[in-house]
């Protein structure tokens, strides 16, 4: 087995990373119980979903590290889960504003700034869009399409892989991987755009709800899980990461990604516990200061 072939430092690293994954899951379970007890029912499931992103990615990476043949399935599971989390994060921002009706009432005379990343950050000439029920629907549809299409594409990839048609590291124009990857990239950018638009609109209003650090954690997970993995995979395909029998360059790249993600998601899980560890009531801007003061009195 792979573990039996490791030297003592390698076994120690495996043990430490597995322990990190276990601690991350225990921290998440404790945080989920706290959310279930303290947070209104309308927000519980959404906040638990968003909090689960880091421990789920750590768990799938740990399984892929121990069982190399499962790497494709664990990567797909993490990708599908985070696609749903992107949609849930947008819904969480709407919920933190008191729900859709209250958000529309607060911003009835305001406009969305759509010249934001990752699609149109350079297109400053784009007009602002009036905040209505229809524009909110289009924003939610933009993230929902990713949560729906990503699992469909992952299922299609697995079907093609079992038939020998799909090879993740074969990026030739004749292969299916390059076309599926390009399509996934397009729908990913489309999904991230509504989240950026909504964050730009509500970040000042939700500053008392710590929305800026929450958004930063979400961005870190996105960058580490997608951009970091893509860079290491490219280096592995170009043989910049050398092979070390019995592991090929691609296998070593996958191991590097998994080990880095376990450590990074462990830290993000601990930080998320601090950021989300507060009582969330319906948002009323004048009451934000009073709510914070009440929390400080109740928390020793």
DRENDO-1510 file (C-alpha; in Angstrom, 1 decimal, always signed):
<recs>
REC; n; res; u; v; w
REC; 1; UNK; +0.0; +0.0; +0.0 .
REC; 2; UNK; +1.0; +3.6; -0.3 .
REC; 3; UNK; +1.2; +4.2; +3.4 .
REC; 4; UNK; +3.4; +1.2; +3.9 .
REC; 5; UNK; +5.9; +2.6; +1.3 .
REC; 6; UNK; +6.3; +5.9; +3.2 .
REC; 7; UNK; +9.2; +6.7; +5.4 .
REC; 8; UNK; +8.8; +8.0; +8.9 .
REC; 9; UNK; +8.4; +11.7; +8.0 .
REC; 10; UNK; +5.8; +10.8; +5.4 .
REC; 11; UNK; +3.8; +8.7; +7.8 .
REC; 12; UNK; +4.0; +11.5; +10.4 .
REC; 13; UNK; +2.7; +14.0; +7.7 .
REC; 14; UNK; -0.2; +11.7; +6.9 .
REC; 15; UNK; -1.1; +11.4; +10.6 .
REC; 16; UNK; -1.0; +15.1; +11.2 .
REC; 17; UNK; -3.1; +15.9; +8.1 .
REC; 18; UNK; -5.7; +13.3; +9.1 .
REC; 19; UNK; -5.8; +14.7; +12.6 .
REC; 20; UNK; -6.3; +18.2; +11.1 .
REC; 21; UNK; -9.3; +16.9; +9.1 .
REC; 22; UNK; -10.8; +15.2; +12.1 .
REC; 23; UNK; -10.4; +18.4; +14.2 .
REC; 24; UNK; -11.9; +20.5; +11.4 .
REC; 25; UNK; -15.0; +18.2; +11.3 .
REC; 26; UNK; -15.4; +18.3; +15.1 .
REC; 27; UNK; -15.2; +22.1; +15.1 .
REC; 28; UNK; -17.8; +22.3; +12.3 .
REC; 29; UNK; -20.2; +19.9; +14.2 .
REC; 30; UNK; -19.9; +22.0; +17.3 .
REC; 31; UNK; -20.5; +25.2; +15.3 .
REC; 32; UNK; -23.5; +23.6; +13.5 .
REC; 33; UNK; -25.0; +22.7; +16.9 .
REC; 34; UNK; -24.4; +26.3; +18.1 .
REC; 35; UNK; -26.1; +27.7; +14.9 .
REC; 36; UNK; -29.0; +25.4; +15.4 .
REC; 37; UNK; -29.6; +26.6; +18.9 .
REC; 38; UNK; -28.9; +30.3; +18.6 .
REC; 39; UNK; -29.8; +31.4; +15.0 .
REC; 40; UNK; -33.3; +31.9; +13.7 .
REC; 41; UNK; -34.7; +29.0; +11.7 .
REC; 42; UNK; -34.9; +31.0; +8.5 .
REC; 43; UNK; -31.1; +31.3; +8.4 .
REC; 44; UNK; -29.9; +28.1; +10.0 .
REC; 45; UNK; -29.6; +25.8; +6.9 .
REC; 46; UNK; -28.0; +28.5; +4.7 .
REC; 47; UNK; -25.3; +29.4; +7.3 .
REC; 48; UNK; -24.6; +25.8; +8.1 .
REC; 49; UNK; -24.1; +25.1; +4.3 .
REC; 50; UNK; -21.7; +28.0; +4.0 .
REC; 51; UNK; -19.8; +26.9; +7.1 .
REC; 52; UNK; -19.5; +23.3; +5.8 .
REC; 53; UNK; -17.5; +24.3; +2.7 .
REC; 54; UNK; -14.1; +24.2; +4.3 .
REC; 55; UNK; -14.5; +20.9; +6.4 .
REC; 56; UNK; -16.1; +19.1; +3.4 .
REC; 57; UNK; -13.2; +20.1; +1.1 .
REC; 58; UNK; -10.7; +19.0; +3.8 .
REC; 59; UNK; -12.5; +15.6; +4.2 .
REC; 60; UNK; -12.6; +14.9; +0.4 .
REC; 61; UNK; -8.9; +15.9; +0.2 .
REC; 62; UNK; -8.1; +13.5; +3.1 .
REC; 63; UNK; -10.0; +10.6; +1.4 .
REC; 64; UNK; -8.2; +11.3; -1.8 .
REC; 65; UNK; -4.8; +11.4; +0.0 .
REC; 66; UNK; -5.4; +8.0; +1.6 .
REC; 67; UNK; -7.1; +6.4; -1.5 .
REC; 68; UNK; -5.4; +7.7; -4.6 .
REC; 69; UNK; -7.8; +6.0; -7.0 .
REC; 70; UNK; -10.7; +8.0; -5.5 .
REC; 71; UNK; -9.2; +11.4; -6.4 .
REC; 72; UNK; -11.4; +12.0; -9.3 .
REC; 73; UNK; -14.6; +11.3; -7.3 .
REC; 74; UNK; -13.4; +13.3; -4.3 .
REC; 75; UNK; -12.5; +16.3; -6.4 .
REC; 76; UNK; -15.9; +16.2; -8.2 .
REC; 77; UNK; -17.7; +15.9; -4.8 .
REC; 78; UNK; -15.9; +19.0; -3.5 .
REC; 79; UNK; -16.5; +20.9; -6.7 .
REC; 80; UNK; -20.2; +20.1; -6.7 .
REC; 81; UNK; -20.6; +21.0; -3.0 .
REC; 82; UNK; -18.9; +24.4; -3.4 .
REC; 83; UNK; -21.0; +25.2; -6.5 .
REC; 84; UNK; -24.0; +24.9; -4.1 .
REC; 85; UNK; -22.2; +27.0; -1.5 .
REC; 86; UNK; -21.8; +29.8; -4.0 .
REC; 87; UNK; -25.6; +30.0; -4.4 .
REC; 88; UNK; -26.1; +29.7; -0.7 .
REC; 89; UNK; -23.8; +32.6; +0.0 .
REC; 90; UNK; -25.8; +34.9; -2.2 .
REC; 91; UNK; -29.0; +33.8; -0.4 .
REC; 92; UNK; -27.3; +34.3; +2.9 .
REC; 93; UNK; -26.5; +38.0; +2.1 .
REC; 94; UNK; -30.2; +38.5; +1.1 .
REC; 95; UNK; -31.3; +36.8; +4.4 .
REC; 96; UNK; -29.0; +38.9; +6.4 .
REC; 97; UNK; -30.7; +42.0; +5.0 .
REC; 98; UNK; -34.0; +40.7; +6.5 .
REC; 99; UNK; -35.1; +38.8; +3.4 .
REC; 100; UNK; -36.0; +39.8; -0.1 .
REC; 101; UNK; -39.0; +42.0; +0.7 .
REC; 102; UNK; -37.1; +44.1; +3.3 .
REC; 103; UNK; -34.1; +44.3; +1.0 .
REC; 104; UNK; -36.3; +45.7; -1.8 .
REC; 105; UNK; -37.8; +48.1; +0.6 .
REC; 106; UNK; -34.4; +49.4; +1.7 .
REC; 107; UNK; -33.0; +49.8; -1.8 .
REC; 108; UNK; -36.2; +50.7; -3.7 .
REC; 109; UNK; -34.6; +53.9; -5.1 .
REC; 110; UNK; -31.1; +52.5; -5.4 .
REC; 111; UNK; -29.3; +50.7; -8.3 .
REC; 112; UNK; -26.9; +47.7; -8.6 .
REC; 113; UNK; -23.4; +48.5; -9.7 .
REC; 114; UNK; -22.8; +45.7; -12.3 .
REC; 115; UNK; -19.3; +46.8; -13.3 .
REC; 116; UNK; -17.7; +44.4; -10.8 .
REC; 117; UNK; -15.6; +41.2; -11.0 .
REC; 118; UNK; -15.0; +38.8; -12.3 .
REC; 119; UNK; -16.9; +39.6; -15.5 .
REC; 120; UNK; -17.0; +43.4; -15.9 .
REC; 121; UNK; -14.6; +44.9; -13.4 .
REC; 122; UNK; -13.0; +46.8; -16.3 .
REC; 123; UNK; -16.2; +48.0; -17.9 .
REC; 124; UNK; -16.8; +51.1; -15.9 .
REC; 125; UNK; -19.1; +52.5; -18.6 .
REC; 126; UNK; -21.8; +49.9; -17.8 .
REC; 127; UNK; -25.0; +51.5; -16.6 .
REC; 128; UNK; -26.3; +50.8; -13.1 .
REC; 129; UNK; -29.3; +48.5; -12.9 .
REC; 130; UNK; -32.4; +49.4; -10.8 .
REC; 131; UNK; -32.9; +47.1; -7.8 .
REC; 132; UNK; -36.2; +45.3; -8.4 .
REC; 133; UNK; -37.7; +41.8; -7.9 .
REC; 134; UNK; -36.8; +41.0; -11.4 .
REC; 135; UNK; -33.1; +41.9; -11.0 .
REC; 136; UNK; -32.9; +39.9; -7.8 .
REC; 137; UNK; -34.4; +36.9; -9.7 .
REC; 138; UNK; -31.6; +37.2; -12.4 .
REC; 139; UNK; -28.9; +37.4; -9.7 .
REC; 140; UNK; -30.2; +34.3; -8.0 .
REC; 141; UNK; -30.6; +32.5; -11.3 .
REC; 142; UNK; -26.9; +33.4; -12.1 .
REC; 143; UNK; -25.7; +31.4; -9.1 .
REC; 144; UNK; -28.4; +28.7; -9.3 .
REC; 145; UNK; -27.4; +27.8; -12.9 .
REC; 146; UNK; -23.9; +26.9; -11.5 .
REC; 147; UNK; -25.3; +24.8; -8.6 .
REC; 148; UNK; -27.5; +22.9; -11.2 .
REC; 149; UNK; -25.1; +22.6; -14.2 .
REC; 150; UNK; -21.9; +21.7; -12.3 .
REC; 151; UNK; -23.3; +18.4; -10.9 .
REC; 152; UNK; -24.7; +17.6; -14.4 .
REC; 153; UNK; -21.3; +18.2; -16.0 .
REC; 154; UNK; -19.5; +16.2; -13.2 .
REC; 155; UNK; -21.9; +13.3; -13.8 .
REC; 156; UNK; -21.3; +13.5; -17.5 .
REC; 157; UNK; -17.5; +13.6; -16.9 .
REC; 158; UNK; -17.7; +10.4; -14.8 .
REC; 159; UNK; -19.8; +8.6; -17.4 .
REC; 160; UNK; -17.3; +9.6; -20.1 .
REC; 161; UNK; -14.4; +8.6; -17.9 .
REC; 162; UNK; -15.8; +5.1; -17.2 .
REC; 163; UNK; -16.0; +4.7; -21.0 .
REC; 164; UNK; -12.4; +5.9; -21.5 .
REC; 165; UNK; -13.4; +9.1; -23.4 .
REC; 166; UNK; -12.7; +11.6; -20.6 .
REC; 167; UNK; -9.1; +12.0; -19.2 .
REC; 168; UNK; -8.7; +14.9; -16.8 .
REC; 169; UNK; -5.1; +15.7; -17.8 .
REC; 170; UNK; -5.6; +15.3; -21.5 .
REC; 171; UNK; -6.2; +18.9; -22.7 .
REC; 172; UNK; -5.9; +18.3; -26.5 .
REC; 173; UNK; -8.7; +19.7; -28.7 .
REC; 174; UNK; -9.9; +16.2; -29.6 .
REC; 175; UNK; -10.5; +15.3; -25.9 .
REC; 176; UNK; -13.6; +15.9; -24.0 .
REC; 177; UNK; -11.7; +17.4; -20.9 .
REC; 178; UNK; -10.8; +20.7; -22.6 .
REC; 179; UNK; -14.4; +21.4; -23.7 .
REC; 180; UNK; -15.9; +20.5; -20.4 .
REC; 181; UNK; -13.3; +22.5; -18.5 .
REC; 182; UNK; -14.0; +25.6; -20.7 .
REC; 183; UNK; -17.7; +25.3; -20.2 .
REC; 184; UNK; -17.2; +24.9; -16.4 .
REC; 185; UNK; -15.0; +28.0; -16.4 .
REC; 186; UNK; -17.7; +30.1; -18.2 .
REC; 187; UNK; -20.5; +29.1; -15.9 .
REC; 188; UNK; -18.2; +29.6; -12.9 .
REC; 189; UNK; -17.5; +33.2; -13.9 .
REC; 190; UNK; -21.2; +33.8; -14.5 .
REC; 191; UNK; -22.0; +32.5; -11.0 .
REC; 192; UNK; -19.4; +34.6; -9.3 .
REC; 193; UNK; -20.6; +37.8; -10.9 .
REC; 194; UNK; -24.0; +38.1; -9.0 .
REC; 195; UNK; -22.2; +37.4; -5.7 .
REC; 196; UNK; -19.8; +40.3; -6.3 .
REC; 197; UNK; -22.7; +42.6; -7.4 .
REC; 198; UNK; -24.7; +41.8; -4.2 .
REC; 199; UNK; -21.7; +42.2; -2.0 .
REC; 200; UNK; -20.9; +45.6; -3.3 .
REC; 201; UNK; -24.4; +46.7; -2.6 .
REC; 202; UNK; -24.9; +45.3; +0.9 .
REC; 203; UNK; -21.4; +45.4; +2.4 .
REC; 204; UNK; -21.9; +48.8; +4.2 .
REC; 205; UNK; -25.3; +47.8; +5.5 .
REC; 206; UNK; -24.1; +44.4; +6.7 .
REC; 207; UNK; -20.8; +45.5; +8.2 .
REC; 208; UNK; -22.2; +44.8; +11.7 .
REC; 209; UNK; -22.9; +41.2; +10.5 .
REC; 210; UNK; -19.2; +40.8; +9.7 .
REC; 211; UNK; -20.0; +40.4; +6.0 .
REC; 212; UNK; -16.5; +41.5; +4.9 .
REC; 213; UNK; -14.6; +38.8; +6.7 .
REC; 214; UNK; -17.3; +36.2; +5.6 .
REC; 215; UNK; -16.8; +37.3; +2.0 .
REC; 216; UNK; -13.1; +37.1; +2.4 .
REC; 217; UNK; -13.2; +33.5; +3.7 .
REC; 218; UNK; -15.5; +32.6; +0.8 .
REC; 219; UNK; -13.0; +34.1; -1.7 .
REC; 220; UNK; -10.1; +32.3; -0.1 .
REC; 221; UNK; -11.9; +28.9; -0.4 .
REC; 222; UNK; -12.7; +29.7; -4.0 .
REC; 223; UNK; -9.1; +30.7; -4.9 .
REC; 224; UNK; -7.5; +27.9; -3.0 .
REC; 225; UNK; -9.9; +25.2; -4.3 .
REC; 226; UNK; -9.9; +26.3; -7.9 .
REC; 227; UNK; -7.0; +28.6; -8.9 .
REC; 228; UNK; -4.4; +27.0; -6.7 .
REC; 229; UNK; -5.4; +23.5; -7.9 .
REC; 230; UNK; -5.4; +24.6; -11.6 .
REC; 231; UNK; -1.8; +26.1; -11.3 .
REC; 232; UNK; -0.4; +22.9; -9.6 .
REC; 233; UNK; -2.1; +20.7; -12.2 .
REC; 234; UNK; -0.6; +22.7; -15.0 .
REC; 235; UNK; +2.9; +22.4; -13.4 .
REC; 236; UNK; +2.4; +18.7; -13.1 .
REC; 237; UNK; +1.3; +18.3; -16.7 .
REC; 238; UNK; +4.4; +20.3; -17.8 .
REC; 239; UNK; +6.6; +18.0; -15.7 .
REC; 240; UNK; +7.7; +20.9; -13.5 .
REC; 241; UNK; +6.7; +18.7; -10.6 .
REC; 242; UNK; +9.0; +15.6; -11.2 .
REC; 243; UNK; +7.7; +12.1; -10.9 .
REC; 244; UNK; +8.9; +10.0; -8.0 .
REC; 245; UNK; +8.1; +6.3; -8.5 .
REC; 246; UNK; +5.6; +4.8; -7.9 .
REC; 247; UNK; +3.9; +8.3; -8.3 .
REC; 248; UNK; +3.8; +10.0; -11.7 .
REC; 249; UNK; +4.0; +13.8; -12.0 .
REC; 250; UNK; +0.2; +14.1; -12.2 .
REC; 251; UNK; -0.2; +11.9; -9.1 .
REC; 252; UNK; +2.3; +14.0; -7.2 .
REC; 253; UNK; +0.5; +17.1; -8.2 .
REC; 254; UNK; -2.8; +15.7; -6.9 .
REC; 255; UNK; -1.1; +14.8; -3.6 .
REC; 256; UNK; +0.4; +18.3; -3.3 .
REC; 257; UNK; -3.1; +19.8; -3.8 .
REC; 258; UNK; -4.7; +17.5; -1.3 .
REC; 259; UNK; -2.2; +18.1; +1.4 .
REC; 260; UNK; -2.2; +21.9; +0.9 .
REC; 261; UNK; -6.0; +22.0; +0.9 .
REC; 262; UNK; -6.2; +20.0; +4.2 .
REC; 263; UNK; -4.0; +22.5; +6.0 .
REC; 264; UNK; -5.7; +25.6; +4.4 .
REC; 265; UNK; -9.2; +24.4; +5.0 .
REC; 266; UNK; -8.3; +23.5; +8.6 .
REC; 267; UNK; -7.2; +27.1; +9.2 .
REC; 268; UNK; -10.3; +28.5; +7.4 .
REC; 269; UNK; -12.6; +26.3; +9.6 .
REC; 270; UNK; -11.1; +27.7; +12.7 .
REC; 271; UNK; -11.4; +31.3; +11.5 .
REC; 272; UNK; -15.0; +30.7; +10.3 .
REC; 273; UNK; -15.9; +29.6; +13.8 .
REC; 274; UNK; -14.7; +33.0; +15.1 .
REC; 275; UNK; -16.4; +35.0; +12.3 .
REC; 276; UNK; -19.8; +33.2; +12.5 .
REC; 277; UNK; -19.9; +32.9; +16.3 .
REC; 278; UNK; -22.5; +35.5; +17.1 .
REC; 279; UNK; -26.2; +35.7; +17.5 .
REC; 280; UNK; -28.0; +36.8; +14.3 .
REC; 281; UNK; -31.3; +38.7; +14.6 .
REC; 282; UNK; -33.3; +40.3; +11.9 .
REC; 283; UNK; -31.3; +43.2; +10.5 .
REC; 284; UNK; -32.2; +46.7; +11.6 .
REC; 285; UNK; -29.3; +49.1; +11.0 .
REC; 286; UNK; -30.0; +51.3; +14.0 .
REC; 287; UNK; -30.0; +48.2; +16.2 .
REC; 288; UNK; -26.7; +46.9; +15.0 .
REC; 289; UNK; -24.7; +48.7; +17.7 .
REC; 290; UNK; -27.2; +47.7; +20.3 .
REC; 291; UNK; -27.1; +44.1; +19.2 .
REC; 292; UNK; -23.3; +44.1; +19.4 .
REC; 293; UNK; -23.4; +45.6; +22.8 .
REC; 294; UNK; -25.9; +43.0; +23.9 .
REC; 295; UNK; -23.7; +40.2; +22.6 .
REC; 296; UNK; -20.7; +41.6; +24.5 .
REC; 297; UNK; -22.6; +41.7; +27.7 .
REC; 298; UNK; -23.8; +38.1; +27.3 .
REC; 299; UNK; -20.4; +36.8; +26.3 .
REC; 300; UNK; -17.8; +36.7; +29.1 .
</recs>
